[in-house]
Amino acid sequence: MSVRAGREFLAIPGPTTVPDEVLRAMHRPAVDIYAGPLLALTDSLLRDIARVFNTKGRAYIYISNGHGAWEAALTNVLSRGDKILVLESGRFALGWGDNARRMGVEVEVLKGDMRRAVRPAEVEARLKADKGGTIKAVLVAQIDTASGVVNDIAAIGQAVRAAGHEALLMVDAVASLGCMPFEMDAWGVDVAMSGSQKGMMTPPGLGFVAANDRARQVHKKAGLRTPYWDWTDREGDIHYQKYAGTPPEHLLFGLRQALDLLFEEGLDNVFLRHRLLAEAVRRAIGAWGEGQAIGFNIIEPAERCDTVTTVLLNGGRDPEALRKYCNQKCGVVLGHGIGELAGKGFRIAHMGHVNAPMVLGTLSVIEMALNALAIPHGKGGAQAAIDWLGAQVPA
């Protein structure tokens, strides 16, 4: 027996639910890639991607996922033998650094863990110790979707400046762009990258990179530049150069609609919606945690992000049994634990095209699963989320 019929709730941290308006925008014939309307579309997208990054620098659109955007960022500012500093706070900055290592870059990891954010003071101390300026770039993720942590990019940028170091600050904003503030110029970020499939509410397949003037100066001497990723080639006047070939027309149509939805809601309202829904999730987990079998991966409350919450199950209990129940019995798809957390927990995504019914429905199903599987937990988690939202969203 199941109660699964109806629309499936996708609560994984990417790809996220695509709005119906975005799907409709993509459902149209192809157009001439050399004609005015598509050129105007590209110009508007490059302008508005830079707007979401909050930069006066240049934006670039790649036919790729986030891993491709990682490579695009690295190849355009580094040379073989360069040294970079990777700030550990989960899985994905390490993955970005590993890509750089495989490209011939020397990688040093500033040790962290899966349960805490990067400590800016440690970044400053390490850069001050680099007397010869051998570190060419610092890599960090604003949000790590494996651990559920949020890093303070403003404070990390200040740490780099306080150290008086010339390293480029490079930020992975895949799980944060379009969901929480990103102030590229104000925070001193030189290169930022993201993807289409999370807060940008568009199917996977587009990668975004933004670069300021300092990064573009470094780019001129970068030895890892290759034709497909190269910024200089993509800054040419010919339209197809901006995509290194045929534009991904239908993804661009969808992205245009997704950006219009974000701007129509207002970015400040988008960010507030994410904060409120994320806190509702945290209130529920806090209530369930009173049973001691379930709890947060991220130890410090202030370091828990607003796009995905990683939940641990204690006492050898199987998170996959809970995920299976939620999916097969109720039609709610939760994220599984990855990396060090594989088999230890699950993830609840609350990013992108998400609202109160989706979050409250997901939480109610999880509580239903906890009951059905006899996992010890405090009662009233879903009610705690309802109480929180009811107080924060008055009539």
C-alpha positions as a Python dict, from the first residue, in 0.01 Angstrom:
ca = {
    (1, 'M'): (0, 0, 0),
    (2, 'S'): (122, 352, -78),
    (3, 'V'): (-13, 706, -92),
    (4, 'R'): (225, 804, -370),
    (5, 'A'): (-12, 900, -655),
    (6, 'G'): (2, 1265, -756),
    (7, 'R'): (291, 1502, -822),
    (8, 'E'): (626, 1382, -694),
    (9, 'F'): (809, 1614, -454),
    (10, 'L'): (1175, 1642, -553),
    (11, 'A'): (1370, 1739, -242),
    (12, 'I'): (1723, 1665, -365),
    (13, 'P'): (1988, 1939, -388),
    (14, 'G'): (1998, 1951, -766),
    (15, 'P'): (1858, 1923, -1014),
    (16, 'T'): (1576, 2104, -842),
    (17, 'T'): (1215, 2142, -949),
    (18, 'V'): (1184, 2334, -1276),
    (19, 'P'): (895, 2583, -1280),
    (20, 'D'): (618, 2513, -1529),
    (21, 'E'): (679, 2858, -1680),
    (22, 'V'): (1040, 2762, -1754),
    (23, 'L'): (934, 2433, -1913),
    (24, 'R'): (682, 2618, -2130),
    (25, 'A'): (944, 2872, -2236),
    (26, 'M'): (1162, 2588, -2360),
    (27, 'H'): (879, 2418, -2550),
    (28, 'R'): (918, 2604, -2878),
    (29, 'P'): (1086, 2558, -3215),
    (30, 'A'): (1452, 2632, -3268),
    (31, 'V'): (1537, 2972, -3415),
    (32, 'D'): (1811, 3111, -3637),
    (33, 'I'): (2129, 3132, -3428),
    (34, 'Y'): (2246, 3432, -3631),
    (35, 'A'): (1930, 3640, -3602),
    (36, 'G'): (1870, 3948, -3391),
    (37, 'P'): (1635, 3798, -3127),
    (38, 'L'): (1887, 3534, -3018),
    (39, 'L'): (2167, 3788, -3009),
    (40, 'A'): (1954, 4011, -2790),
    (41, 'L'): (1873, 3712, -2568),
    (42, 'T'): (2244, 3640, -2514),
    (43, 'D'): (2316, 4003, -2432),
    (44, 'S'): (2034, 4011, -2176),
    (45, 'L'): (2145, 3685, -2014),
    (46, 'L'): (2509, 3791, -1979),
    (47, 'R'): (2395, 4119, -1827),
    (48, 'D'): (2156, 3954, -1582),
    (49, 'I'): (2391, 3673, -1479),
    (50, 'A'): (2638, 3945, -1378),
    (51, 'R'): (2351, 4116, -1195),
    (52, 'V'): (2279, 3804, -987),
    (53, 'F'): (2650, 3769, -906),
    (54, 'N'): (2648, 4141, -814),
    (55, 'T'): (2950, 4228, -1022),
    (56, 'K'): (3055, 4488, -1274),
    (57, 'G'): (3286, 4227, -1421),
    (58, 'R'): (3223, 4000, -1718),
    (59, 'A'): (2995, 3697, -1717),
    (60, 'Y'): (3035, 3388, -1935),
    (61, 'I'): (2785, 3111, -2016),
    (62, 'Y'): (2908, 2759, -2086),
    (63, 'I'): (2730, 2451, -2217),
    (64, 'S'): (2827, 2246, -1913),
    (65, 'N'): (2735, 2146, -1562),
    (66, 'G'): (2909, 2286, -1254),
    (67, 'H'): (3215, 2066, -1307),
    (68, 'G'): (3262, 2228, -1645),
    (69, 'A'): (3235, 2573, -1486),
    (70, 'W'): (3500, 2463, -1234),
    (71, 'E'): (3734, 2387, -1522),
    (72, 'A'): (3646, 2709, -1700),
    (73, 'A'): (3739, 2910, -1393),
    (74, 'L'): (4068, 2724, -1340),
    (75, 'T'): (4195, 2722, -1698),
    (76, 'N'): (4147, 3094, -1745),
    (77, 'V'): (4363, 3215, -1455),
    (78, 'L'): (4615, 2940, -1374),
    (79, 'S'): (4924, 2784, -1528),
    (80, 'R'): (5077, 2441, -1486),
    (81, 'G'): (5284, 2436, -1166),
    (82, 'D'): (5089, 2717, -996),
    (83, 'K'): (4997, 2660, -632),
    (84, 'I'): (4647, 2708, -494),
    (85, 'L'): (4493, 2689, -146),
    (86, 'V'): (4168, 2494, -113),
    (87, 'L'): (3950, 2567, 191),
    (88, 'E'): (3792, 2247, 320),
    (89, 'S'): (3441, 2254, 467),
    (90, 'G'): (3280, 1959, 296),
    (91, 'R'): (3321, 1777, -32),
    (92, 'F'): (3293, 2019, -321),
    (93, 'A'): (3582, 2263, -275),
    (94, 'L'): (3801, 1954, -243),
    (95, 'G'): (3657, 1823, -569),
    (96, 'W'): (3733, 2154, -739),
    (97, 'G'): (4088, 2136, -607),
    (98, 'D'): (4125, 1779, -727),
    (99, 'N'): (4029, 1893, -1077),
    (100, 'A'): (4305, 2154, -1056),
    (101, 'R'): (4555, 1890, -941),
    (102, 'R'): (4474, 1672, -1241),
    (103, 'M'): (4541, 1974, -1464),
    (104, 'G'): (4895, 2012, -1329),
    (105, 'V'): (4831, 2262, -1047),
    (106, 'E'): (4989, 2217, -702),
    (107, 'V'): (4712, 2197, -442),
    (108, 'E'): (4735, 2265, -70),
    (109, 'V'): (4429, 2198, 146),
    (110, 'L'): (4360, 2414, 449),
    (111, 'K'): (4222, 2137, 666),
    (112, 'G'): (3864, 2158, 786),
    (113, 'D'): (3593, 1900, 833),
    (114, 'M'): (3244, 1797, 726),
    (115, 'R'): (3076, 1957, 1026),
    (116, 'R'): (3210, 2313, 1038),
    (117, 'A'): (3255, 2619, 819),
    (118, 'V'): (3590, 2762, 711),
    (119, 'R'): (3754, 2974, 983),
    (120, 'P'): (3858, 3304, 820),
    (121, 'A'): (4130, 3364, 1080),
    (122, 'E'): (4301, 3044, 968),
    (123, 'V'): (4289, 3163, 607),
    (124, 'E'): (4449, 3492, 703),
    (125, 'A'): (4722, 3318, 905),
    (126, 'R'): (4809, 3079, 622),
    (127, 'L'): (4830, 3356, 365),
    (128, 'K'): (5047, 3570, 593),
    (129, 'A'): (5283, 3274, 625),
    (130, 'D'): (5317, 3258, 246),
    (131, 'K'): (5600, 3513, 240),
    (132, 'G'): (5694, 3448, -119),
    (133, 'G'): (5341, 3481, -253),
    (134, 'T'): (5351, 3130, -399),
    (135, 'I'): (4975, 3077, -358),
    (136, 'K'): (4806, 3205, -673),
    (137, 'A'): (4442, 3141, -582),
    (138, 'V'): (4216, 3048, -290),
    (139, 'L'): (3922, 2815, -366),
    (140, 'V'): (3611, 2789, -146),
    (141, 'A'): (3245, 2690, -178),
    (142, 'Q'): (2987, 2934, -42),
    (143, 'I'): (2756, 2640, 32),
    (144, 'D'): (2861, 2276, 35),
    (145, 'T'): (2567, 2053, -50),
    (146, 'A'): (2730, 1743, 99),
    (147, 'S'): (2776, 1888, 447),
    (148, 'G'): (2504, 2155, 444),
    (149, 'V'): (2745, 2428, 556),
    (150, 'V'): (2749, 2794, 455),
    (151, 'N'): (3080, 2978, 450),
    (152, 'D'): (3113, 3350, 522),
    (153, 'I'): (3258, 3468, 193),
    (154, 'A'): (3264, 3832, 304),
    (155, 'A'): (3479, 3739, 604),
    (156, 'I'): (3705, 3516, 393),
    (157, 'G'): (3751, 3800, 144),
    (158, 'Q'): (3841, 4031, 431),
    (159, 'A'): (4090, 3773, 557),
    (160, 'V'): (4262, 3764, 217),
    (161, 'R'): (4287, 4143, 215),
    (162, 'A'): (4404, 4158, 578),
    (163, 'A'): (4686, 3918, 488),
    (164, 'G'): (4798, 4158, 217),
    (165, 'H'): (4810, 3869, -27),
    (166, 'E'): (4767, 3884, -404),
    (167, 'A'): (4597, 3545, -442),
    (168, 'L'): (4277, 3541, -641),
    (169, 'L'): (3965, 3454, -438),
    (170, 'M'): (3759, 3200, -634),
    (171, 'V'): (3415, 3094, -511),
    (172, 'D'): (3185, 2805, -598),
    (173, 'A'): (2831, 2947, -582),
    (174, 'V'): (2653, 2649, -739),
    (175, 'A'): (2428, 2587, -438),
    (176, 'S'): (2384, 2950, -337),
    (177, 'L'): (2336, 3168, -645),
    (178, 'G'): (1976, 3282, -670),
    (179, 'C'): (1901, 3157, -318),
    (180, 'M'): (2102, 3386, -89),
    (181, 'P'): (2300, 3706, -127),
    (182, 'F'): (2617, 3694, -332),
    (183, 'E'): (2808, 4023, -338),
    (184, 'M'): (3097, 3946, -567),
    (185, 'D'): (3249, 4293, -590),
    (186, 'A'): (3177, 4402, -234),
    (187, 'W'): (3327, 4083, -90),
    (188, 'G'): (3642, 4094, -301),
    (189, 'V'): (3569, 3782, -505),
    (190, 'D'): (3776, 3768, -823),
    (191, 'V'): (3621, 3464, -994),
    (192, 'A'): (3285, 3302, -918),
    (193, 'M'): (3109, 3011, -1083),
    (194, 'S'): (2769, 2846, -1068),
    (195, 'G'): (2527, 2627, -1260),
    (196, 'S'): (2172, 2635, -1390),
    (197, 'Q'): (2019, 2342, -1203),
    (198, 'K'): (1974, 2468, -846),
    (199, 'G'): (1869, 2819, -746),
    (200, 'M'): (1860, 2927, -1109),
    (201, 'M'): (1564, 2690, -1168),
    (202, 'T'): (1673, 2573, -1515),
    (203, 'P'): (1754, 2217, -1623),
    (204, 'P'): (2117, 2103, -1592),
    (205, 'G'): (2342, 2199, -1880),
    (206, 'L'): (2451, 2560, -1829),
    (207, 'G'): (2755, 2673, -1632),
    (208, 'F'): (2823, 3033, -1536),
    (209, 'V'): (3149, 3210, -1458),
    (210, 'A'): (3199, 3573, -1358),
    (211, 'A'): (3538, 3743, -1350),
    (212, 'N'): (3649, 4087, -1236),
    (213, 'D'): (3913, 4304, -1400),
    (214, 'R'): (4193, 4169, -1179),
    (215, 'A'): (4115, 3811, -1282),
    (216, 'R'): (4098, 3912, -1647),
    (217, 'Q'): (4444, 4068, -1619),
    (218, 'V'): (4582, 3746, -1471),
    (219, 'H'): (4403, 3561, -1750),
    (220, 'K'): (4630, 3719, -2010),
    (221, 'K'): (4926, 3517, -1879),
    (222, 'A'): (4741, 3197, -1785),
    (223, 'G'): (4908, 2891, -1933),
    (224, 'L'): (4616, 2650, -1895),
    (225, 'R'): (4391, 2832, -2142),
    (226, 'T'): (4219, 2603, -2393),
    (227, 'P'): (3995, 2696, -2687),
    (228, 'Y'): (3659, 2590, -2547),
    (229, 'W'): (3685, 2759, -2206),
    (230, 'D'): (3889, 3066, -2307),
    (231, 'W'): (3743, 3400, -2196),
    (232, 'T'): (3922, 3597, -2468),
    (233, 'D'): (3764, 3389, -2743),
    (234, 'R'): (3421, 3426, -2585),
    (235, 'E'): (3454, 3804, -2571),
    (236, 'G'): (3464, 3822, -2952),
    (237, 'D'): (3203, 4014, -3149),
    (238, 'I'): (3073, 3709, -3336),
    (239, 'H'): (2774, 3556, -3156),
    (240, 'Y'): (2874, 3190, -3180),
    (241, 'Q'): (3207, 3273, -3012),
    (242, 'K'): (3019, 3338, -2688),
    (243, 'Y'): (2931, 2967, -2677),
    (244, 'A'): (3235, 2831, -2866),
    (245, 'G'): (2988, 2708, -3127),
    (246, 'T'): (2613, 2653, -3153),
    (247, 'P'): (2421, 2817, -2866),
    (248, 'P'): (2212, 2590, -2638),
    (249, 'E'): (1897, 2770, -2754),
    (250, 'H'): (1632, 2596, -2548),
    (251, 'L'): (1826, 2611, -2224),
    (252, 'L'): (1873, 2982, -2291),
    (253, 'F'): (1499, 3028, -2340),
    (254, 'G'): (1442, 2855, -2007),
    (255, 'L'): (1709, 3056, -1829),
    (256, 'R'): (1558, 3381, -1953),
    (257, 'Q'): (1222, 3284, -1802),
    (258, 'A'): (1383, 3169, -1477),
    (259, 'L'): (1567, 3499, -1436),
    (260, 'D'): (1246, 3687, -1509),
    (261, 'L'): (1075, 3491, -1231),
    (262, 'L'): (1354, 3576, -985),
    (263, 'F'): (1342, 3945, -1072),
    (264, 'E'): (962, 3952, -1062),
    (265, 'E'): (963, 3810, -710),
    (266, 'G'): (1252, 4037, -618),
    (267, 'L'): (1587, 3896, -511),
    (268, 'D'): (1548, 4020, -153),
    (269, 'N'): (1215, 3838, -132),
    (270, 'V'): (1370, 3526, -287),
    (271, 'F'): (1642, 3528, -23),
    (272, 'L'): (1389, 3582, 257),
    (273, 'R'): (1173, 3296, 129),
    (274, 'H'): (1473, 3066, 140),
    (275, 'R'): (1566, 3177, 492),
    (276, 'L'): (1214, 3121, 625),
    (277, 'L'): (1170, 2779, 465),
    (278, 'A'): (1518, 2668, 573),
    (279, 'E'): (1447, 2767, 931),
    (280, 'A'): (1119, 2576, 917),
    (281, 'V'): (1319, 2266, 824),
    (282, 'R'): (1562, 2331, 1106),
    (283, 'R'): (1278, 2373, 1356),
    (284, 'A'): (1141, 2034, 1255),
    (285, 'I'): (1478, 1861, 1287),
    (286, 'G'): (1537, 2028, 1620),
    (287, 'A'): (1212, 1880, 1749),
    (288, 'W'): (1286, 1534, 1608),
    (289, 'G'): (1635, 1543, 1757),
    (290, 'E'): (1494, 1521, 2107),
    (291, 'G'): (1472, 1145, 2048),
    (292, 'Q'): (1853, 1135, 2010),
    (293, 'A'): (1847, 921, 1694),
    (294, 'I'): (1841, 1212, 1450),
    (295, 'G'): (2034, 1538, 1433),
    (296, 'F'): (2213, 1802, 1229),
    (297, 'N'): (2540, 1737, 1053),
    (298, 'I'): (2652, 2099, 1095),
    (299, 'I'): (2727, 2159, 1461),
    (300, 'E'): (2701, 2540, 1482),
    (301, 'P'): (2349, 2672, 1406),
    (302, 'A'): (2485, 2987, 1238),
    (303, 'E'): (2680, 2772, 991),
    (304, 'R'): (2375, 2581, 861),
    (305, 'C'): (2287, 2694, 511),
    (306, 'D'): (1954, 2802, 366),
    (307, 'T'): (1946, 2568, 65),
    (308, 'V'): (2004, 2213, 195),
    (309, 'T'): (2003, 2052, 538),
    (310, 'T'): (2212, 1741, 597),
    (311, 'V'): (2061, 1515, 862),
    (312, 'L'): (2243, 1235, 1046),
    (313, 'L'): (2091, 918, 1183),
    (314, 'N'): (2262, 772, 1488),
    (315, 'G'): (2289, 424, 1634),
    (316, 'G'): (2358, 246, 1306),
    (317, 'R'): (2014, 320, 1165),
    (318, 'D'): (1985, 303, 789),
    (319, 'P'): (1900, 637, 622),
    (320, 'E'): (1834, 456, 296),
    (321, 'A'): (1536, 278, 454),
    (322, 'L'): (1390, 618, 539),
    (323, 'R'): (1458, 755, 192),
    (324, 'K'): (1303, 446, 35),
    (325, 'Y'): (988, 478, 247),
    (326, 'C'): (949, 849, 164),
    (327, 'N'): (990, 784, -207),
    (328, 'Q'): (806, 456, -264),
    (329, 'K'): (523, 511, -16),
    (330, 'C'): (472, 886, -39),
    (331, 'G'): (639, 1029, -351),
    (332, 'V'): (898, 1245, -174),
    (333, 'V'): (1254, 1210, -304),
    (334, 'L'): (1521, 1303, -47),
    (335, 'G'): (1892, 1338, -114),
    (336, 'H'): (2126, 1068, 9),
    (337, 'G'): (2440, 1123, 210),
    (338, 'I'): (2751, 1155, -7),
    (339, 'G'): (3123, 1131, 55),
    (340, 'E'): (3206, 1074, 420),
    (341, 'L'): (2835, 1086, 502),
    (342, 'A'): (2729, 807, 267),
    (343, 'G'): (2514, 562, 463),
    (344, 'K'): (2506, 794, 764),
    (345, 'G'): (2237, 1046, 677),
    (346, 'F'): (2010, 1208, 422),
    (347, 'R'): (1963, 1556, 279),
    (348, 'I'): (1658, 1779, 257),
    (349, 'A'): (1687, 2037, -19),
    (350, 'H'): (1494, 2362, 9),
    (351, 'M'): (1626, 2564, -282),
    (352, 'G'): (1503, 2717, -603),
    (353, 'H'): (1139, 2676, -702),
    (354, 'V'): (1013, 2580, -355),
    (355, 'N'): (730, 2703, -135),
    (356, 'A'): (563, 2634, 200),
    (357, 'P'): (339, 2344, 85),
    (358, 'M'): (637, 2166, -68),
    (359, 'V'): (851, 2203, 244),
    (360, 'L'): (573, 2127, 490),
    (361, 'G'): (465, 1827, 283),
    (362, 'T'): (821, 1697, 275),
    (363, 'L'): (863, 1739, 651),
    (364, 'S'): (530, 1569, 722),
    (365, 'V'): (630, 1270, 510),
    (366, 'I'): (965, 1243, 690),
    (367, 'E'): (785, 1245, 1024),
    (368, 'M'): (548, 981, 889),
    (369, 'A'): (851, 770, 792),
    (370, 'L'): (1010, 813, 1134),
    (371, 'N'): (690, 679, 1286),
    (372, 'A'): (651, 392, 1039),
    (373, 'L'): (1012, 280, 1079),
    (374, 'A'): (1004, 317, 1459),
    (375, 'I'): (1303, 553, 1459),
    (376, 'P'): (1319, 729, 1799),
    (377, 'H'): (1244, 1099, 1761),
    (378, 'G'): (1083, 1387, 1937),
    (379, 'K'): (724, 1444, 1831),
    (380, 'G'): (584, 1752, 1662),
    (381, 'G'): (855, 1837, 1410),
    (382, 'A'): (615, 1925, 1132),
    (383, 'Q'): (405, 2124, 1377),
    (384, 'A'): (714, 2317, 1487),
    (385, 'A'): (774, 2413, 1124),
    (386, 'I'): (411, 2519, 1085),
    (387, 'D'): (426, 2727, 1404),
    (388, 'W'): (743, 2899, 1284),
    (389, 'L'): (606, 2989, 943),
    (390, 'G'): (272, 3097, 1089),
    (391, 'A'): (450, 3342, 1316),
    (392, 'Q'): (681, 3474, 1043),
    (393, 'V'): (419, 3507, 766),
    (394, 'P'): (132, 3700, 931),
    (395, 'A'): (-205, 3760, 776),
}
